[in-house]
Amino acid sequence: MAKDPAKTIGQMLAKLVPRVQKVVEKNSQRLWAHVLSRHLSGETGPDRLARRTKLLSGSTRPLPVKLEGSKVSGGIGFGAKYAKVHIGPAGTSFVIRPKHRRFLAIPLAAAKTAAGVPRGRPLDGIWGPTFIAKGVIFGYSGGTKGTQSKTPIPLFALKRSVVIPRRVDPRAHMLEWVKPKFVADLQALLQPGALK
């Protein structure tokens, strides 16, 4: 007697769904590792960001795999609020404007650590006496005790806005990279005997 086709398909789907979930999880992990090593490390370039504080790379995680009806979803998520500044379609940019003041204070070399992280804010007091001239905040300290200078040091440039180019394109740098690997893993599930 021939098997019931509907029952057979149901059994195949029952075996297939958890395996598809594993493929999605595997490729989400693969994509996460790729984004961290290729796009969120090294020097800042056309398609990557240097790690300065590690806030963006540390908050980037594979998403939990979800099954909603017949849809299996996964991927990666960026937990840092400022991820949208750097991650977006190629050729686009993000404009940053001050929210509570007239100007943004952009730290210059003397106001940053070797990693490029600001040592403090313009009014923190670590700069000694400060003054503004030609759109620049000057001070007399490099940000650490005992480094008081006799001549003013340019610390912060005052800007009404800053345009940041988006460097990591979700489609080109993530989806297109993981797609062939993901498709190959799915095709392996459909090989004869794979669902036994």
N, C-alpha and C positions, 0 to 999 in steps of 0.2 A: 504494500500500500504506500503511495507517495506521501511525502511529508506535507503538512499544511504550510503553504508558502508564507502566509502572514506570520505564523508562529516562527518559522525559520528566519524571516527578516527581523522580527522582534528580538530573537536570540542573538543575531549578528550585531544589531544595534546595541544591545546590552553589553556586548563585549567591546564594541568599537568606541563607545562614548568615553569610558575611563582611559582608554589608550590615547584618544585624541586629547583628553585633558592632560595626560602626561607629556604629549608632544608640545602642547601649548606651554606647559610649565617649563620644559627643557629649553624651548626657544626664548621664553621670557628671561630665563637665567642667562642664556647665551647672549642675548641682546644687551642685558644689563652689564655683563662683564665687558662686552665690546665698547659700549658707550663710556664706561669708566676708564678703560685703558686707552682708547683712541681719541675720544672727544672731550674728556674731562681731566686730562693730565698733560704734562709736558708744557711747552711754551704756548702762549696764546697765538693762534694763527687763523687762517681763513675758515677752518672747520673745527677748531678746538679752543678750549678755555684752559688757562693755567689754573692749577689748584692753589689758591691763596689761603683761604680760611678752611677749606674742605667742607664748608656748609652745603654747597650744592651737590658735590659728589657724595658726601655722607648721607644726604637725605634722598638720594636716588635709589630706588628699590624696585625689584620685580613686583608686579601687581599679583595679588592672589588670583588663581584661576577660578572663574565663575561659570556655572552652567545655568543659563536662563532659557527654558524651553529647549529648543534645538540648537541654541547658540552657545558656543564655548568661547570665552574671552580671557585675555591675559595681557601681557605687555610690561611696560615699565612706567613708573610715576616719578615725578620730580617734586620733592617735598618742600624745597626752598621757595619762599614767596617770589623771589626775584628770578626764578627760572624762566619766566615768560620774557624777560628782558633779553636773554641770550639764546633761547631755544625757540625757533619758529621758521617759517618758510625762508629759503635762501633769497637774498636780495632785499629782504625787508629789514626794518630797523625799529627801534623802540625809543621814543622820546621821553626823557626824564625831566620833569619840571619840579620846582620846589612847591611843597604843599603849604607850609606855614611861614615861609620867609620869602623875601624878594629874590634871593639868589641861592644857587647851590654853591657849596664850598668844596672845590675839587682839590684833594691833597696833591701837592707837588712832591718832588723827590725827597726833600728834607723832612717832610711830614709823614713819610712812609717807612716801613721796615724793609729789609732786603727782599722779603717775599712780596712786597707791594701792598701790604695791609696798612691802613692809616694808624698812626701811633695814638692819635686822639682827635678831638674835634677842635675847631678854631677857638672856642671859648673855654677850653678845659683848664687853662692856667699853666700848663706845662711849657708853654711857649714863652713865658715871661711877658713883658709888655708887648702888645701888638698894635699895629696900625694898618690902615688900608691906603694903598696908593695905586692908581691906574688899574683897578680891578683885581689887585692881589693883596692878600693879607700877609703882612710881614711880622716876624717875631725875632726874638734874640736867643732862642734855645732850640736845639735839635730834637727835643722831646725827652731827653734823659737828664738826670741831675748831673751837675758839673760840666755841662757842655754849653754854658752861657757864652754867646759870641758877642764881640764888640760891635760888629756890623750887622745890620738887619738881614735876616734870612727869609727868602720867599717861601711861604708855607702852603697857602691855598689860593687857587684862582677862583674868582667869583664869576659864575655863569648863570644866565637866565634859564638855560636849558642845555641838555647834553643829548646827542643822538648816538645810540649804541647799535652797531650793526649786529644782527642775529647771526651767529656763527654755526650753530648746530641745527641742521634741517631735519625734522622728524621723518620726512618722506625719503630724501636722498641718503641721509646718513644712518637711518635706522631701519625703516621698512624695506627699502631696496636692498640693504645689506643682509637682513635676516630672511627675506622672502625665499630665496633659492634653498636655503637650509631647511626652512619650515616645510616647503612643498616637497622636498626630498624625503623628509621624515614622514609626512602624510602618505606619500606614494608607497613607502615601505609598508605601511599598515594595510594597504590594499593589494599587496602581493598575494598570489595563491597560497593558501595555508596559513596566512598571518593571523587569522582570527580563530584558529583552532584552540 
